[in-house]
């Protein structure tokens, strides 16, 4: 919404400052998308590590119980 308002204001006025504000909004939106993507990837890595750790812990427990 803000992006549209900034763009419309630039088209109507031709003010370079309005255009620069528009570009800042674009950059902020792109950065938010990147942050969200990284957060999703981080969550997936945590899930994968959790599964790996469970398998490793289970194997260690089996190894310890077989030593007796």
BELHUGI-V32060 format. One record per residue. SS is DSSP state (~ for helix, > for strand, _ for the rest). PSI is psi as a letter, one per 30 degrees, with the letter a starting at -180 (999 if undefined). NEAR is the number of other ideal C-beta (glycine too) atoms within 10 Angstrom. Layout:
SS | PSI | NEAR
SS | PSI | NEAR
This chain:
_ | e | 5
~ | e | 11
~ | e | 13
~ | e | 10
~ | e | 13
~ | e | 19
~ | e | 16
~ | e | 12
~ | e | 16
~ | e | 18
~ | e | 11
~ | e | 9
~ | f | 11
_ | g | 9
_ | k | 11
~ | e | 9
~ | e | 10
~ | e | 18
~ | e | 16
~ | e | 12
~ | e | 18
~ | e | 20
~ | e | 12
~ | e | 11
~ | e | 16
~ | e | 13
~ | e | 10
~ | e | 12
~ | e | 12
~ | e | 10
~ | e | 10
~ | e | 10
~ | e | 10
~ | e | 10
~ | e | 10
~ | e | 10
~ | e | 10
~ | e | 10
~ | e | 10
~ | e | 10
~ | e | 10
~ | e | 10
~ | e | 10
~ | e | 10
~ | e | 10
~ | e | 10
~ | e | 10
~ | e | 10
~ | e | 10
~ | e | 10
~ | e | 10
~ | e | 10
~ | e | 10
~ | e | 10
~ | e | 10
~ | e | 10
~ | e | 10
~ | e | 10
~ | e | 10
~ | e | 10
~ | e | 10
~ | e | 10
~ | e | 9
~ | e | 9
~ | f | 8
~ | f | 7
~ | f | 6
_ | 999 | 4
